[in-house]
Amino acid sequence: MSCITFATGWSALISLPLAVIEAKKTTADPQVGRQQAKLYADCLKQMYGRRPIIFYTNGYQTWIWDDTAYPPAGWPVSTRKKN
């Protein structure tokens, strides 16, 4: 597998990628992005020697996944209107 070039944002204090975030449109099931995010994490581990945490979302449901130790955990975003 060859790694692609990533668009990255870097902090002045952190020199390693900490997470992968894969976002799909709101009408898509966020699980659609799970494998794509895993592939990105595979490439980052190969490039930097550190596995990032994986997030995937559709804007309404967000999942976090440390695929080296835990199953994915998801939660819905609150749609309650603020007063």
C-alpha positions as CSV (number, residue, x, y, z in Angstrom):
1,M,0.0,0.0,0.0
2,S,1.3,3.4,-0.8
3,C,0.6,6.4,1.4
4,I,-1.0,9.5,0.0
5,T,-0.1,13.0,0.8
6,F,-2.2,14.4,3.7
7,A,-3.5,17.9,4.3
8,T,-2.3,18.5,7.8
9,G,-2.6,21.1,10.5
10,W,0.3,21.3,12.9
11,S,0.5,22.8,16.4
12,A,3.6,24.7,17.3
13,L,4.1,22.3,20.2
14,I,3.2,18.9,18.6
15,S,5.2,17.5,15.8
16,L,3.3,14.2,15.4
17,P,-0.2,13.6,14.1
18,L,-2.5,12.7,17.0
19,A,-5.7,11.9,15.2
20,V,-7.4,11.1,11.9
21,I,-10.8,12.7,11.3
22,E,-12.9,11.4,8.4
23,A,-16.1,13.4,7.8
24,K,-18.9,12.3,5.5
25,K,-21.9,14.3,4.5
26,T,-24.8,14.4,6.9
27,T,-27.0,12.0,4.8
28,A,-24.3,9.3,4.9
29,D,-23.8,6.6,7.5
30,P,-20.6,7.5,9.4
31,Q,-19.6,3.9,9.2
32,V,-18.9,4.5,5.5
33,G,-15.8,6.4,6.5
34,R,-14.5,3.9,9.0
35,Q,-12.3,1.9,6.6
36,Q,-11.0,5.0,4.9
37,A,-10.0,6.5,8.2
38,K,-8.3,3.2,9.2
39,L,-6.2,3.3,5.9
40,Y,-5.2,6.9,6.7
41,A,-4.1,5.8,10.2
42,D,-2.2,2.9,8.7
43,C,-0.2,5.4,6.5
44,L,0.5,7.7,9.4
45,K,1.8,4.9,11.5
46,Q,4.0,3.9,8.7
47,M,5.3,7.4,8.2
48,Y,5.7,8.5,11.8
49,G,5.9,5.3,13.9
50,R,2.9,6.3,16.0
51,R,-0.7,5.2,15.5
52,P,-3.3,8.1,15.7
53,I,-6.7,7.9,17.3
54,I,-9.4,7.6,14.7
55,F,-12.6,9.8,14.5
56,Y,-15.3,9.4,11.9
57,T,-18.5,11.4,11.6
58,N,-21.4,12.6,9.5
59,G,-22.0,15.6,11.7
60,Y,-24.8,14.0,13.7
61,Q,-23.0,10.8,14.9
62,T,-19.3,10.8,15.8
63,W,-17.3,7.7,16.5
64,I,-13.9,7.5,18.2
65,W,-11.7,4.5,17.8
66,D,-8.4,3.4,19.1
67,D,-8.2,0.4,16.8
68,T,-5.2,-1.1,18.6
69,A,-7.0,-1.7,21.8
70,Y,-10.8,-0.9,21.8
71,P,-13.9,-1.3,19.6
72,P,-15.4,1.9,18.2
73,A,-17.5,4.0,20.5
74,G,-20.1,6.4,19.1
75,W,-22.3,9.1,20.3
76,P,-24.9,11.3,18.7
77,V,-24.5,15.1,18.7
78,S,-27.2,16.9,20.6
79,T,-29.8,18.5,18.4
80,R,-31.6,20.3,21.2
81,K,-32.1,24.0,20.6
82,K,-30.4,26.3,22.9
83,N,-32.6,28.8,24.7
